[in-house]
Amino acid sequence: MAKKKNTIRIYSWNVNGIRAAAKKGFVEWFKKSRGDIVCIQETKAQPEQIPAEIEKLKNFTSYWFSAERKGYSSVGLLSKIQPLEIKNGFGNPKFDCEGRVIFAEYEKFLLVNTYFPNGGRGPERVKYKLDFYDELFFLLQKNYSGKKGIIVTGDFNTAHNEIDLARPKENENNTGFLKEEREWIDNIINLGYVDIFRKFNENPGMYTYWDMVTRARTRNVGWRIDYFMVSEDLVPKVKAADIHTKVMGSDHCPISIDLEN
């Protein structure tokens, strides 16, 4: 999609391993994307393991926050615009050891790049995931709400409504579509955030993740679990919100917004 004049294009993409993505055309996509800020989740890399061709992208500065465990989780941010401040993590070792969030404060907005935990290893991980939601949004309400616009983006690991996954009935008892997980998305919206993609597109069949093992992408049996949650004050400034389903290289595809500068 053509980028509108005087807008900032922000991407979010769970790349399922930055080193693997680099071998699957990430840099080529990046150079064509016209992105001004690119948020990356699940890099599965320490800062020194980031491929040189990504570190050296012209006109961009990179920021990385890695899990203590190698080859796990981790997030990154590539920005053409110089942030006022970058902060990694919450300052809480319980969560920061997994390298899941970068706060990037810009002049007119706060951008939060987040890789929410997956609840797939049992009830204790679902609780950890919901505790992570609590920690993040408590911090945002306490420190930023009402002071400047907030954008929370990344892999939320939860489909909100039935329209957001291909097989809702079959997944009612599976993490990613559990009642308590979906209710947390409701809570986020009740705090004053807008799932901005749905402001532009209410169509079914719009997904951001497909299981690789079952080759679900070829049949579009997917989940929409990657979001831009935008504080209500910023909503009028968002001029486009897209899911880039044709971009390959991961089990997720990129999503983007164009924000009036």
Buried (B, 14 or more C-beta within 10 A) or exposed (E): EEBEEEBBBBBBBBBBBBBBBBEBEBBEBBEEBBBBBBBBBBBBBBBEBBBEEBBEBEEBBBBBBBBEEEBBBBBBBBBBBEBEEBBBBBEEEEBBBBBBBBBBBBEEBBBBBBBBBBBEEEEEBBEBBBBBBEBBBEBBEEEBBEEBBBBBBBBBBBBBBBBBBBBBEEBEEEBBBBEEBBBBBEBBBEBBBBBBBBEEEEEEEBBBBBEEEEEBBEEEBBBBBBBBBBBEBBBEBBBBBBBBBEBEBBBBBBBBBBBBE
